[in-house]
Amino acid sequence: MNSLVIAIVVILLSFIAPLWLLHLRAVNPNDTSVATPSLTPAKLMWLIPTMITLTLLLVTLTVYVQIGRFADWDKGYVDENIDYLIAADINKNAKAVSETPHDKIALLKLAHAYAEGGLYAQSVETLDKLLAIESDAEVLGMKANALYYRDGRDMSLEVSIILSQALAIDPNEIQSLLLMATHAYLNKEFQQAIAYWQQLLDSNNPNVNRASINRAILKAEQSQANRTVTASE
């Protein structure tokens, strides 16, 4: 049985069962624990709990029909709707860019907002406008990431060329090295991923999240060790 059904039944019973238990005690003349409402007509005594029960069921079903997903409530899925805060950020930065089309900061913020919202194609277009003003290693790294995720995590020739351009300007560009490390890890090239992460640690760049990278390295080392053990068995 679907676990959602069980949850609904349990919650409803937790409300309905006590109600009927109290009612049955009230109408049972042999039970003196609850005073018998002698002034209440017999039919009304049964009507009240019945109506309350039906109301609870009706409200539950109505809410479920409006917002429920019986078949997929416990299945993971990609939410294609942009969070309203991100959407507001995109609109704000898009307005700023429309007012000052050549403002590098405004373009950078808009490209970042698009990427945060999963709108990688729009992020690439915005970064191209920024690169037309000035070629920058960080912007190239951002574009490589946007292209990579736009195309479903594909390390295409275009992405590789942009990464090479970024690293030619700055060999320790953070976004580029993180992307290459992530791609290597996803393809089970653990040693190569560790090398990219270690390069970031050795760069002494204050913007590098060292705690996060150290955890990633430990995870990659463990994955590599597990694969070695499996291969030797």
C-alpha positions as CSV (number, residue, x, y, z in Angstrom):
1,M,0.0,0.0,0.0
2,N,1.2,3.4,-0.8
3,S,2.8,5.1,2.2
4,L,0.9,8.3,1.5
5,V,-2.4,6.4,2.0
6,I,-1.2,5.0,5.3
7,A,-0.2,8.5,6.5
8,I,-3.6,9.9,5.6
9,V,-5.4,7.1,7.3
10,V,-3.4,7.3,10.5
11,I,-3.9,11.1,10.7
12,L,-7.6,10.8,10.1
13,L,-8.0,8.0,12.7
14,S,-6.1,10.1,15.3
15,F,-9.0,12.6,15.0
16,I,-12.0,10.4,14.3
17,A,-11.3,7.5,16.7
18,P,-11.3,9.6,19.9
19,L,-14.4,11.4,18.7
20,W,-16.4,8.2,18.2
21,L,-15.0,6.7,21.4
22,L,-16.3,9.6,23.4
23,H,-19.6,9.5,21.6
24,L,-20.1,5.8,22.3
25,R,-19.3,6.3,25.9
26,A,-21.8,9.1,26.1
27,V,-24.6,7.0,24.6
28,N,-23.8,3.9,26.6
29,P,-26.0,3.9,29.7
30,N,-23.7,1.4,31.4
31,D,-20.7,3.7,31.2
32,T,-20.8,6.4,33.9
33,S,-17.4,7.8,33.1
34,V,-19.0,10.4,30.8
35,A,-22.3,12.1,31.6
36,T,-25.1,11.1,29.3
37,P,-26.6,14.1,27.5
38,S,-30.2,13.1,28.3
39,L,-31.6,16.3,26.8
40,T,-30.1,15.6,23.3
41,P,-32.4,13.7,20.9
42,A,-31.1,10.3,19.9
43,K,-30.9,11.1,16.2
44,L,-29.0,14.3,16.8
45,M,-26.5,12.4,19.0
46,W,-25.5,10.2,16.0
47,L,-25.7,13.0,13.5
48,I,-23.1,15.3,15.1
49,P,-20.2,12.9,15.1
50,T,-21.2,11.6,11.6
51,M,-21.2,15.1,10.2
52,I,-17.8,15.8,11.8
53,T,-16.4,12.6,10.3
54,L,-17.7,13.4,6.9
55,T,-16.4,16.9,7.1
56,L,-12.9,15.7,8.0
57,L,-12.9,13.3,5.1
58,L,-14.3,15.9,2.6
59,V,-11.7,18.5,3.6
60,T,-8.9,16.0,3.3
61,L,-10.0,14.8,-0.1
62,T,-10.6,18.4,-1.3
63,V,-7.1,19.5,-0.2
64,Y,-5.6,16.4,-1.8
65,V,-7.3,16.9,-5.1
66,Q,-6.0,20.5,-5.2
67,I,-2.4,19.9,-4.3
68,G,-1.8,16.2,-4.1
69,R,0.1,13.9,-6.4
70,F,-0.9,10.4,-5.4
71,A,1.4,8.5,-7.8
72,D,4.5,10.6,-7.5
73,W,4.5,12.4,-4.2
74,D,7.6,10.5,-3.0
75,K,9.5,10.4,-6.3
76,G,12.3,12.9,-7.0
77,Y,11.9,15.1,-10.0
78,V,13.4,18.2,-11.4
79,D,11.5,21.3,-10.5
80,E,11.5,23.4,-13.7
81,N,9.9,26.4,-11.9
82,I,12.3,29.1,-10.8
83,D,12.2,30.0,-7.2
84,Y,10.4,33.4,-6.8
85,L,13.4,34.9,-5.1
86,I,15.7,33.9,-8.0
87,A,13.1,35.1,-10.5
88,A,13.0,38.5,-8.7
89,D,16.8,38.6,-8.7
90,I,16.8,37.9,-12.5
91,N,14.2,40.6,-13.1
92,K,16.2,43.1,-11.0
93,N,19.4,42.5,-12.8
94,A,17.8,42.3,-16.2
95,K,16.4,45.8,-15.6
96,A,19.8,47.0,-14.5
97,V,21.4,45.7,-17.7
98,S,18.7,47.3,-19.8
99,E,19.5,50.6,-18.2
100,T,23.3,50.2,-18.5
101,P,23.9,47.6,-21.2
102,H,27.7,47.8,-21.0
103,D,28.0,47.7,-17.2
104,K,30.2,44.7,-16.5
105,I,29.0,44.2,-12.9
106,A,25.4,44.3,-14.0
107,L,26.0,41.7,-16.7
108,L,28.0,39.5,-14.4
109,K,25.2,39.6,-11.8
110,L,22.6,38.8,-14.4
111,A,24.6,35.8,-15.8
112,H,25.0,34.5,-12.3
113,A,21.3,34.9,-11.5
114,Y,20.4,33.0,-14.7
115,A,22.7,30.2,-13.8
116,E,21.3,30.0,-10.3
117,G,17.8,29.6,-11.8
118,G,19.0,26.9,-14.2
119,L,18.6,29.1,-17.2
120,Y,22.1,28.2,-18.6
121,A,21.3,29.2,-22.2
122,Q,20.4,32.8,-21.1
123,S,23.5,32.8,-18.9
124,V,25.7,31.9,-21.8
125,E,24.2,34.7,-23.9
126,T,24.8,37.2,-21.1
127,L,28.4,36.1,-20.6
128,D,29.0,36.5,-24.4
129,K,27.9,40.1,-24.1
130,L,30.3,40.5,-21.2
131,L,33.2,38.8,-23.1
132,A,32.6,41.2,-26.0
133,I,33.5,44.0,-23.7
134,E,36.5,42.3,-22.0
135,S,38.1,38.9,-22.0
136,D,38.4,37.6,-18.5
137,A,39.4,34.3,-17.0
138,E,36.6,34.2,-14.5
139,V,34.0,35.0,-17.1
140,L,35.3,32.4,-19.4
141,G,35.2,29.9,-16.5
142,M,31.6,30.8,-15.9
143,K,30.7,30.4,-19.6
144,A,32.3,27.0,-19.7
145,N,30.2,25.9,-16.7
146,A,27.0,27.3,-18.2
147,L,27.7,25.5,-21.5
148,Y,28.5,22.3,-19.7
149,Y,25.3,22.2,-17.7
150,R,23.2,23.6,-20.6
151,D,24.2,20.6,-22.7
152,G,23.5,18.0,-20.0
153,R,27.0,17.8,-18.4
154,D,28.7,17.3,-21.8
155,M,32.4,18.1,-21.9
156,S,32.2,19.2,-25.5
157,L,34.9,20.6,-27.7
158,E,33.5,24.1,-27.2
159,V,33.7,23.7,-23.4
160,S,37.2,22.4,-23.6
161,I,38.4,25.3,-25.8
162,I,36.8,27.9,-23.4
163,L,38.5,26.2,-20.4
164,S,41.8,26.3,-22.2
165,Q,41.3,30.0,-22.9
166,A,40.5,30.7,-19.2
167,L,43.4,28.7,-17.9
168,A,45.8,30.4,-20.4
169,I,44.9,33.7,-18.7
170,D,44.8,32.3,-15.2
171,P,46.1,28.8,-14.6
172,N,44.4,28.6,-11.2
173,E,41.0,30.0,-12.3
174,I,38.5,28.6,-9.8
175,Q,35.4,27.9,-11.9
176,S,37.4,26.2,-14.6
177,L,39.3,23.9,-12.3
178,L,36.2,23.0,-10.3
179,L,34.4,22.1,-13.5
180,M,37.2,19.9,-14.7
181,A,37.5,18.2,-11.2
182,T,33.7,17.6,-11.1
183,H,33.6,16.2,-14.6
184,A,36.6,13.9,-13.8
185,Y,34.9,12.7,-10.6
186,L,31.6,12.0,-12.3
187,N,33.5,9.9,-14.9
188,K,35.3,8.0,-12.1
189,E,38.6,9.6,-12.9
190,F,39.3,10.1,-9.2
191,Q,43.0,10.7,-9.4
192,Q,42.6,13.4,-12.0
193,A,39.8,15.0,-10.0
194,I,42.1,15.0,-6.9
195,A,44.8,16.7,-8.9
196,Y,42.6,19.5,-10.0
197,W,41.3,20.1,-6.4
198,Q,44.8,19.9,-5.0
199,Q,45.9,22.6,-7.6
200,L,43.2,24.9,-6.2
201,L,44.4,24.2,-2.6
202,D,47.9,25.0,-3.6
203,S,47.0,28.2,-5.3
204,N,46.5,30.1,-2.0
205,N,43.5,31.8,-3.5
206,P,41.4,33.2,-0.6
207,N,38.2,32.6,-2.5
208,V,38.7,28.8,-2.6
209,N,36.4,26.9,-0.2
210,R,39.1,24.7,1.3
211,A,36.9,22.8,3.6
212,S,34.6,21.8,0.8
213,I,37.5,20.8,-1.4
214,N,39.1,18.7,1.3
215,R,35.9,16.8,1.8
216,A,35.7,16.2,-1.9
217,I,39.2,14.9,-2.0
218,L,38.5,12.5,0.9
219,K,35.4,11.3,-0.9
220,A,37.3,10.7,-4.1
221,E,40.1,8.9,-2.3
222,Q,37.6,6.6,-0.6
223,S,35.9,6.0,-3.9
224,Q,39.2,5.2,-5.5
225,A,40.2,2.8,-2.6
226,N,36.8,1.0,-2.9
227,R,37.3,0.5,-6.6
228,T,40.8,-0.9,-6.0
229,V,39.5,-3.3,-3.5
230,T,36.6,-4.4,-5.8
231,A,39.0,-4.9,-8.7
232,S,41.4,-7.1,-6.6
233,E,38.6,-9.4,-5.4
